[in-house]
Amino acid sequence: MSKRYPDTFKAMKQREAAGQTRMIGVSNFNILKLKRLINESGIVPAANQVEMNPFFPQSDLVTFCKSRGIQVIAHCPLGGALAPQVAGRNGNGPLHDPLINYIAAIHRKTAAQVILAWIISEGICVVPKSSNVERIKENFDVCFPLAMAEQELIGTITTRVQPAQRNLVSAGHIGFDTFDEGNDLPMYDTGSIGAITTMPQFAQVFGEFSPIMRGFTVSFLLLMGAFPAFFAGQLADRFGHLRIVLVGASVFCVGSALQGGAMSLPMLLVGRALAGLGEGLWLTNVSM
């Protein structure tokens, strides 16, 4: 959630040059973020994994990605399950659409198979998810041709029948709309911790923060996670790695419990201090 994603991407690209990975892509990037990433890093990502299905075709984004040679990968290709925290769609998903089911009957396929075949016909990779063995097998049986008219009818559902509906909406979950095409949100560069302090849930418990208080809180939370790295190794050399790892893990659990149940800022800071201390102790020594 940091705004420094072009720097992150450039660092990741170095891993590709070192032969540690084949390709580097992004996920849930809109056009605004892709343009900034390409302009500032000078690198075009290999792929962009985004929500895409007949009820949310993202035609403009798909067109932009294709024009830049970015492979689109569709998550939630069948519409996805409605999670209360992030649900943006009302009613049933594309699996229940009458047109899609009509086309499925013509081809003697399921609605899911028709949707996957349509997405693949658009040159888009799909990532369907299922724990049902029979449905997993069905998801592989999607290499059948759809008529051009059928493809066009499915692709224009959101212009003929209903407006496009995103299933996964981030604003109510992380405090800002990461898909905003007008602003590259978040507007600050404090990463996920800064985002948490602006969430409505955070303000309801701890009250509104002034810019100075937010800066202090974020700095403190970040510092407590990094501070133990300066002395964790020396403690391990003196008392033994396993002992310090166990102590660190225990302190982390206590701090996490205090932090998770905090109803005041002092308790949150104490909990975070202990959690950061414990995390630094055991993670530093585990990596060693």
BELJOKA-V436840 format. One record per residue. N is the residue number from 1. OMEGA is omega in radians with two decimals (NA if undefined). Layout:
BEGIN
{{N:OMEGA} {N:OMEGA}}
END
This chain:
BEGIN
{{1:3.08} {2:3.09} {3:-3.08} {4:-3.10} {5:3.05} {6:3.10} {7:3.11} {8:-3.10} {9:3.11} {10:3.11} {11:3.11} {12:3.14} {13:3.10} {14:3.10} {15:3.10} {16:3.13} {17:-3.14} {18:3.12} {19:-3.12} {20:3.05} {21:-3.09} {22:-3.10} {23:3.14} {24:3.10} {25:3.14} {26:-3.14} {27:3.09} {28:3.06} {29:3.04} {30:-3.10} {31:-3.13} {32:-3.12} {33:3.11} {34:3.13} {35:-3.13} {36:3.13} {37:-3.11} {38:-3.10} {39:-3.03} {40:-3.13} {41:-3.08} {42:-3.07} {43:3.07} {44:3.14} {45:-3.11} {46:-3.06} {47:3.06} {48:3.14} {49:-3.07} {50:3.04} {51:-3.12} {52:3.10} {53:-3.09} {54:3.10} {55:3.11} {56:-2.99} {57:3.12} {58:-3.04} {59:-3.13} {60:-3.14} {61:3.12} {62:3.12} {63:3.14} {64:-3.12} {65:-3.14} {66:-3.14} {67:-3.14} {68:3.14} {69:3.13} {70:3.13} {71:3.09} {72:3.07} {73:-3.06} {74:2.91} {75:-3.00} {76:-3.08} {77:3.14} {78:3.10} {79:3.12} {80:3.07} {81:-3.13} {82:3.04} {83:-3.04} {84:-3.07} {85:-3.02} {86:-3.05} {87:3.08} {88:-3.10} {89:3.05} {90:3.08} {91:-3.07} {92:3.10} {93:-3.07} {94:3.12} {95:-3.12} {96:-3.11} {97:-3.10} {98:-3.13} {99:-3.12} {100:3.12} {101:3.08} {102:3.11} {103:3.12} {104:3.14} {105:3.13} {106:-3.09} {107:-3.08} {108:3.10} {109:3.06} {110:3.09} {111:3.13} {112:-3.14} {113:3.11} {114:3.14} {115:-3.14} {116:3.11} {117:3.12} {118:-3.14} {119:3.14} {120:3.13} {121:3.11} {122:-3.13} {123:-3.08} {124:3.06} {125:-3.12} {126:3.09} {127:3.10} {128:-3.10} {129:3.08} {130:3.05} {131:3.14} {132:-3.04} {133:-3.11} {134:3.12} {135:3.08} {136:3.10} {137:3.13} {138:-3.10} {139:3.08} {140:-3.10} {141:-3.08} {142:-3.12} {143:3.08} {144:-3.05} {145:2.96} {146:3.08} {147:3.14} {148:3.13} {149:3.12} {150:3.11} {151:-3.12} {152:3.13} {153:3.13} {154:-3.09} {155:-3.11} {156:3.10} {157:-3.06} {158:3.07} {159:-3.10} {160:-2.97} {161:-3.06} {162:3.10} {163:3.12} {164:-3.12} {165:3.06} {166:3.12} {167:-3.09} {168:-3.13} {169:-2.99} {170:-2.93} {171:-3.10} {172:-3.06} {173:-3.10} {174:3.02} {175:3.09} {176:-3.11} {177:-3.10} {178:-3.13} {179:-3.12} {180:-3.14} {181:-3.12} {182:-3.12} {183:3.12} {184:-3.09} {185:0.01} {186:-3.11} {187:3.13} {188:-3.14} {189:-3.13} {190:3.07} {191:-3.03} {192:3.14} {193:3.08} {194:3.12} {195:-3.12} {196:-3.10} {197:3.11} {198:-3.12} {199:3.13} {200:-3.13} {201:3.14} {202:-3.13} {203:3.14} {204:-3.10} {205:-2.99} {206:-3.12} {207:3.14} {208:-3.14} {209:2.96} {210:3.12} {211:-3.14} {212:-3.13} {213:3.11} {214:3.12} {215:3.12} {216:-3.09} {217:-3.13} {218:-3.14} {219:-3.14} {220:-3.12} {221:3.12} {222:-3.09} {223:-3.08} {224:3.06} {225:-3.08} {226:-3.03} {227:-3.09} {228:-3.13} {229:-3.10} {230:-3.05} {231:-3.08} {232:-3.13} {233:3.13} {234:3.11} {235:3.14} {236:3.12} {237:-3.08} {238:-3.03} {239:-3.14} {240:-3.08} {241:-3.08} {242:-3.13} {243:-3.14} {244:3.09} {245:-3.14} {246:3.09} {247:3.13} {248:3.14} {249:3.13} {250:3.11} {251:3.11} {252:-3.13} {253:3.12} {254:3.14} {255:3.14} {256:3.12} {257:3.10} {258:-3.12} {259:-3.11} {260:-3.12} {261:-3.08} {262:3.07} {263:3.08} {264:-3.10} {265:3.12} {266:3.13} {267:3.10} {268:-3.11} {269:3.09} {270:3.13} {271:3.13} {272:3.11} {273:3.13} {274:-3.14} {275:3.12} {276:3.11} {277:-3.13} {278:-3.13} {279:3.13} {280:-3.13} {281:-3.05} {282:3.14} {283:3.14} {284:-3.08} {285:3.04} {286:-3.13} {287:-3.14} {288:NA}}
END
